[in-house]
Amino acid sequence: MAKSDEGYLIEFIRIGNSVKVSAVDPRTNTEVSIVGAASMSEHQLSRAAIRKLEYVLKKQGG
């Protein structure tokens, strides 16, 4: 797992031609996952996962 600039934990798991990216907020233990193409950069994949995590956190009121 890597730590993003925002403080979120990011994990990449390659599955064939796809990559599963999980993003975790360590303060709330909220976790989201996305699946993207393995040809995408880690930066692109992590930004997409972080956007989803921030959406979920906002929806939860955090």
DSSP file (Angstrom, degrees, kcal/mol; ACC not computed):
  #  RESIDUE AA STRUCTURE BP1 BP2  ACC     N-H-->O    O-->H-N    N-H-->O    O-->H-N    TCO  KAPPA ALPHA  PHI   PSI    X-CA   Y-CA   Z-CA
    1    1 A M              0   0    0      0, 0.0     2,-0.3     0, 0.0    10,-0.2   0.000 360.0 360.0 360.0 143.2    0.0    0.0    0.0
    2    2 A A  E     -A   10   0A   0      8,-3.3     8,-3.6     0, 0.0     2,-0.5  -0.808 360.0-124.2-115.3 159.3    1.1    3.5   -0.8
    3    3 A K  E     -A    9   0A   0     -2,-0.3     6,-0.2     6,-0.2     2,-0.1  -0.903  24.5-141.8-105.6 130.5    0.1    6.8    0.9
    4    4 A S    >   -     0   0    0      4,-3.3     3,-1.5    -2,-0.5     6,-0.0  -0.299  30.1-101.2 -82.7 172.1   -1.3    9.5   -1.4
    5    5 A D  T 3  S+     0   0    0      1,-0.3    -1,-0.1     2,-0.1    -2,-0.0   0.786 123.9  56.2 -61.8 -27.9   -0.6   13.2   -1.0
    6    6 A E  T 3  S-     0   0    0      2,-0.1    -1,-0.3     1,-0.0     3,-0.1   0.516 122.6-105.1 -83.4  -5.3   -4.0   13.6    0.6
    7    7 A G  S <  S+     0   0    0     -3,-1.5     2,-0.2     1,-0.3    -2,-0.1   0.486  76.4 135.5  94.4   4.1   -3.1   11.0    3.3
    8    8 A Y        -     0   0    0     17,-0.1    -4,-3.3    18,-0.1     2,-0.4  -0.554  56.7-120.3 -83.5 151.3   -5.2    8.2    1.9
    9    9 A L  E     -AB   3  24A   0     15,-2.6    15,-2.6    -6,-0.2     2,-0.4  -0.796  29.8-164.7 -91.6 133.1   -3.9    4.7    1.6
   10   10 A I  E     -AB   2  23A   0     -8,-3.6    -8,-3.3    -2,-0.4     2,-0.4  -0.962   7.3-172.6-123.4 134.1   -3.8    3.3   -2.0
   11   11 A E  E     - B   0  22A   0     11,-2.4    11,-2.3    -2,-0.4     2,-0.5  -0.992   6.4-159.7-128.8 135.3   -3.4   -0.3   -3.1
   12   12 A F  E     + B   0  21A   0     -2,-0.4     2,-0.4     9,-0.2     9,-0.2  -0.953   9.2 179.7-114.4 128.9   -3.0   -1.6   -6.6
   13   13 A I  E     - B   0  20A   0      7,-2.4     7,-3.2    -2,-0.5     2,-0.4  -0.962  19.0-145.1-129.7 114.9   -3.7   -5.2   -7.6
   14   14 A R  E     - B   0  19A   0     -2,-0.4     2,-0.4     5,-0.2     5,-0.3  -0.639  17.6-179.6 -81.8 132.4   -3.2   -6.3  -11.2
   15   15 A I  E >   - B   0  18A   0      3,-3.0     3,-1.8    -2,-0.4     2,-0.3  -0.854  59.7 -65.1-132.5  94.1   -5.7   -8.8  -12.5
   16   16 A G  T 3  S-     0   0    0     -2,-0.4    -1,-0.1     1,-0.3     0, 0.0  -0.468 119.6 -10.1  63.6-122.5   -5.0   -9.7  -16.1
   17   17 A N  T 3  S+     0   0    0     -2,-0.3    21,-2.5    -3,-0.1    22,-0.3   0.294 129.6  71.3 -90.7   9.4   -5.5   -6.6  -18.2
   18   18 A S  E <   -BC  15  37A   0     -3,-1.8    -3,-3.0    19,-0.3     2,-0.4  -0.799  65.5-146.1-122.9 164.0   -7.2   -4.7  -15.3
   19   19 A V  E     -BC  14  36A   0     17,-2.7    17,-2.5    -2,-0.3     2,-0.6  -0.996   8.9-147.7-131.3 127.1   -6.0   -3.2  -12.1
   20   20 A K  E     -BC  13  35A   0     -7,-3.2    -7,-2.4    -2,-0.4     2,-0.5  -0.838  18.3-165.7 -91.3 126.5   -8.1   -3.1   -8.9
   21   21 A V  E     -BC  12  34A   0     13,-2.7    13,-2.2    -2,-0.6     2,-0.4  -0.963   3.9-168.3-117.9 124.1   -7.4    0.1   -7.0
   22   22 A S  E     -BC  11  33A   0    -11,-2.3   -11,-2.4    -2,-0.5     2,-0.4  -0.916   0.9-166.2-110.5 138.3   -8.5    0.4   -3.4
   23   23 A A  E     -BC  10  32A   0      9,-2.5     9,-2.2    -2,-0.4     2,-0.4  -0.990   5.9-169.6-124.7 132.6   -8.4    3.7   -1.5
   24   24 A V  E     -BC   9  31A   0    -15,-2.6   -15,-2.6    -2,-0.4     7,-0.2  -0.973  20.0-144.6-126.1 134.4   -8.8    4.0    2.3
   25   25 A D  E  >> - C   0  30A   0      5,-2.4     4,-2.3    -2,-0.4     5,-0.7  -0.879  15.0-156.6 -91.4 111.6   -9.3    7.0    4.6
   26   26 A P  T  45S+     0   0    0      0, 0.0    -1,-0.1     0, 0.0   -18,-0.1   0.728  87.4  57.6 -66.3 -21.0   -7.3    6.0    7.7
   27   27 A R  T  45S+     0   0    0      1,-0.1    -2,-0.0     3,-0.1    -3,-0.0   0.896 124.3  19.0 -74.8 -39.6   -9.3    8.4    9.9
   28   28 A T  T  45S-     0   0    0     -3,-0.4    -1,-0.1     2,-0.1     3,-0.1   0.511  95.0-129.1-107.4  -8.3  -12.7    6.8    9.1
   29   29 A N  T  <5 +     0   0    0     -4,-2.3     2,-0.4     1,-0.2    -2,-0.0   0.727  52.7 156.9  60.1  23.9  -11.6    3.4    7.8
   30   30 A T  E   < -C   25   0A   0     -5,-0.7    -5,-2.4    23,-0.0     2,-0.4  -0.661  21.2-168.5 -78.7 132.7  -13.9    4.1    4.8
   31   31 A E  E     +C   24   0A   0     -2,-0.4     2,-0.3    -7,-0.2    -7,-0.2  -0.973  11.9 177.6-127.9 138.5  -12.7    2.0    1.7
   32   32 A V  E     -C   23   0A   0     -9,-2.2    -9,-2.5    -2,-0.4     2,-0.3  -0.930  10.2-156.3-131.0 158.9  -13.7    2.2   -1.9
   33   33 A S  E     -C   22   0A   0     -2,-0.3     2,-0.3   -11,-0.2   -11,-0.2  -0.977   8.5-177.4-135.1 149.7  -12.5    0.3   -4.9
   34   34 A I  E     -C   21   0A   0    -13,-2.2   -13,-2.7    -2,-0.3     2,-0.4  -0.919  18.2-138.9-134.3 163.7  -12.4    0.9   -8.7
   35   35 A V  E     +C   20   0A   0     -2,-0.3     2,-0.3   -15,-0.2   -15,-0.2  -0.997  29.3 167.5-125.4 129.9  -11.2   -1.2  -11.6
   36   36 A G  E     -C   19   0A   0    -17,-2.5   -17,-2.7    -2,-0.4     2,-0.2  -0.817  41.2 -77.1-133.9 173.6   -9.3    0.3  -14.5
   37   37 A A  E >   -C   18   0A   0     -2,-0.3     3,-1.7   -19,-0.2   -19,-0.3  -0.484  33.3-131.1 -72.9 140.9   -7.3   -0.7  -17.5
   38   38 A A  T 3  S+     0   0    0    -21,-2.5   -20,-0.1     1,-0.3    -1,-0.1   0.694 105.5  67.2 -65.6 -17.9   -3.7   -1.8  -16.8
   39   39 A S  T 3  S+     0   0    0    -22,-0.3    -1,-0.3     2,-0.1     2,-0.1   0.625  82.2  94.6 -78.0 -12.7   -2.5    0.6  -19.5
   40   40 A M  S <  S-     0   0    0     -3,-1.7     2,-0.1     1,-0.1    -4,-0.1  -0.469  85.1-105.8 -76.8 151.8   -3.5    3.6  -17.3
   41   41 A S     >  -     0   0    0     -2,-0.1     4,-2.3     1,-0.1     5,-0.2  -0.361  23.0-116.7 -74.1 157.6   -0.9    5.2  -15.2
   42   42 A E  H  > S+     0   0    0      1,-0.2     4,-2.9     2,-0.2     5,-0.2   0.861 116.9  56.8 -61.2 -34.7   -0.9    4.7  -11.4
   43   43 A H  H  > S+     0   0    0      2,-0.2     4,-2.4     1,-0.2    -1,-0.2   0.936 107.8  45.9 -62.4 -46.4   -1.5    8.4  -11.0
   44   44 A Q  H  > S+     0   0    0      2,-0.2     4,-1.9     1,-0.2    -2,-0.2   0.922 115.8  46.4 -62.4 -44.4   -4.6    8.3  -13.2
   45   45 A L  H  X S+     0   0    0     -4,-2.3     4,-2.1     1,-0.2    -2,-0.2   0.915 113.2  47.8 -66.0 -43.6   -5.9    5.3  -11.3
   46   46 A S  H  X S+     0   0    0     -4,-2.9     4,-2.6     1,-0.2    -1,-0.2   0.896 109.9  53.0 -67.4 -38.2   -5.2    6.6   -7.9
   47   47 A R  H  X S+     0   0    0     -4,-2.4     4,-2.5    -5,-0.2    -1,-0.2   0.906 109.5  49.4 -61.7 -40.8   -6.8   10.0   -8.7
   48   48 A A  H  X S+     0   0    0     -4,-1.9     4,-1.9     2,-0.2    -2,-0.2   0.911 112.7  47.0 -64.5 -41.8  -10.0    8.2   -9.9
   49   49 A A  H  X S+     0   0    0     -4,-2.1     4,-2.5     2,-0.2    -2,-0.2   0.896 112.6  49.6 -66.6 -39.9  -10.1    6.1   -6.7
   50   50 A I  H  X S+     0   0    0     -4,-2.6     4,-3.0     2,-0.2     5,-0.2   0.896 108.0  53.3 -67.2 -39.9   -9.5    9.2   -4.5
   51   51 A R  H  X S+     0   0    0     -4,-2.5     4,-2.0     2,-0.2    -1,-0.2   0.919 111.4  46.7 -59.3 -42.4  -12.3   11.1   -6.3
   52   52 A K  H  X S+     0   0    0     -4,-1.9     4,-2.5     2,-0.2    -2,-0.2   0.920 112.4  49.8 -65.4 -43.2  -14.6    8.2   -5.5
   53   53 A L  H  X S+     0   0    0     -4,-2.5     4,-2.8     1,-0.2    -2,-0.2   0.926 111.0  48.8 -61.9 -45.0  -13.5    8.1   -1.9
   54   54 A E  H  X S+     0   0    0     -4,-3.0     4,-2.3     1,-0.2    -1,-0.2   0.862 110.1  52.5 -64.3 -35.1  -14.0   11.8   -1.4
   55   55 A Y  H  X S+     0   0    0     -4,-2.0     4,-2.3    -5,-0.2    -2,-0.2   0.937 111.6  45.7 -62.3 -47.4  -17.5   11.5   -3.0
   56   56 A V  H  X S+     0   0    0     -4,-2.5     4,-1.9     1,-0.2    -2,-0.2   0.912 112.5  50.4 -64.4 -42.7  -18.4    8.7   -0.5
   57   57 A L  H  X>S+     0   0    0     -4,-2.8     5,-2.7     1,-0.2     4,-0.5   0.910 111.6  48.4 -62.6 -41.6  -16.9   10.6    2.4
   58   58 A K  H ><5S+     0   0    0     -4,-2.3     3,-0.9     4,-0.3    -1,-0.2   0.897 110.1  51.7 -64.5 -40.2  -18.9   13.8    1.5
   59   59 A K  H 3<5S+     0   0    0     -4,-2.3    -1,-0.2     1,-0.3    -2,-0.2   0.838 107.4  52.9 -65.7 -32.9  -22.1   11.7    1.1
   60   60 A Q  H 3<5S-     0   0    0     -4,-1.9    -1,-0.3    -5,-0.2    -2,-0.2   0.583 120.8-110.4 -77.6 -10.2  -21.6   10.3    4.6
   61   61 A G  T <<5       0   0    0     -3,-0.9    -3,-0.2    -4,-0.5    -2,-0.1   0.596 360.0 360.0  92.2  12.3  -21.2   13.8    5.9
   62   62 A G      <       0   0    0     -5,-2.7    -4,-0.3    -6,-0.2    -5,-0.1   0.423 360.0 360.0-102.9 360.0  -17.5   13.6    6.7
